[in-house]
């Protein structure tokens, strides 16, 4: 295997077992501030259940598989501190979605997430999934059989195949970022001093990682632009009044939605692999035409009787977008009532999007309708 032969995998299903390995994890992230990060969960009747497994991998080859379902949501405080620490970079592919699920399921906010897919070095040289990145940077082929990805991660005992699959996903994410350093970072002259070759690699790696991941991190922040000068000419005032009147008329033409925008009905392939979420009318159309079978009514799940023209690439952000649950709330403030749908999203709103929506070709989202006194 390309990964270090000395790699060690630890399965944590209790606070006591986490305490045994936490010292090693803290030591490694203090040396090089990255953690390979990934999560696994199961679906029941087409609905996602809480995250069952979280994988954390250090630069030196340690991988910790934390069985959250066994901890029953009671995460050790030291583990929560590591996840929240904005100085420790959690890296992977589509890790933003994993972090959002952790926040929704367990109330844990994950600080500083870096999706290695988004680093500029990736975009034109290989496919967008973790497997494509692993093949390019590490000359390694990952086992991405969808049956293994959809395995029972809540089982009493994980199989050897599950353990290998889960650990490699997190380890490869960390190792890909380290491999990217030579292409994305130009070390300062002092890095080639004798001290560099005598053991300061970790310090140089920390500097490089912090620098190249910073743009991805800053995308999560909100920036408020200054209003500028308050002095306006008569022409500017006239133009402003015209715009205000036009905006007033436009606001009056908007109507707040009285029903949910997303119903999260699902289409499955003949072998049971989820294909996408869709409108219930579309899903039931396949049943009415004899092209699909009704598997579940709540949530609505329809299994197709024919092989679709294509399947989603789960490792790419577009594939994750089509498979994820859509929330009926405002993408800016998060409110679940008084929202409207915008068919064409203005660019000034895109900064509020989750990462998975920023790269998606979809152009519809929901906004809260605020009243004006």
Phi, psi and omega in degrees: 000147181288326179294158184306134179292337181274011181298147181233133181248129179240130177258122183250118177233013177204163179295327180296318180291326176296320180299327181294325186256346186299326180297319179294317180298314180297322179297316183291318181288338174288328179282309178227118194277053174229153172222122168298135191224130179202161179220153176229150178208174179238160175246138175236121183053038176081002182248135181289135174264168181304152180307127183263328185223134174239130181251129176235129182232135179265168183297333185274357175109004175277135178230128181247121177260109186259113183275090185296329179294330177284328178283348178055040176081356181267081183281136177303146183298323180293326177292317178298322180297320179295317180295321183281337186300117181280357175270346179257119186270123177266121188241151178168192176250129183060030183288342176296321178292319178301316181296322179293323177294320178299318180295318181291321187277324188233000178070023181254121177270126181266122182270143178050091178252134178235114176274111184296341176297329187274349179293137190302333183294342188273331205294333187240013187240346182197172179294163193275349183276170177300323180297316179296320179293321179295321179294322183286311188273326187245359183053041183234137177258124180266150176277107182245034176300125185297332178295326177286321178297327183263020181291172181278097181278358176257007181301155181300322178226129178284142178286165178298322179296321178295318181297315180295315181300311184294317182292320182292326178301316181285317181297316182296322178302315179293319183289328177296317179299318178297323179291334181284344186303320184294335180266334188254352186224131175255112184292145175293163183304326184293342180294341181260018175287165178305329180297327180298316183279347182262009172134010180262025180300319181300318180296318178294322179296318178300316180297315181294314183297316180299322183289314186282337180271347185302316179302320179295323181291317184294341179294340181276349183271156177256134180240134179251123180278144178290153184282345179080197184289146178269355183278124182232147176279169178299323180295320179294321180295319179297315179298319180297318179297321178297318179295319180298318179296319180295317179295324178298317178295322180294321180297323181293335182277347179280144175232136181290140180294139178256355179222159180300145177280320182247135178249349176057035170292151187237144170251133178245152173285167180303331180270006176095002179282129177298136180256315183188166167263150184204178177288142181300328179297321179293318181296316182289338177299321179295324178292316181297327181271004180073020182259357181205165180242139178283117181265321183210145178264331180218100359286161181286121179229128179237128178261125181289150178265359182230158178283121181292162182295332179206163177236152181290143174275102186295337182278342179266157183294325178297318179297318178297324181298315184289340183263341187282158176289141178259129181267139178271076177209170180287135182285347181264306185254347177085003181293145184259005177227166177059042179247158178234166178256134174252120180287324176242117187272122177298149183298329183292343177269342186294337179294342179272354185290148164298157183303324185294332179275335181294331181258357180279152179279353181294145184234018180244141174201175184251142177232149176286140178263105181268138178282149181245125182281000000 
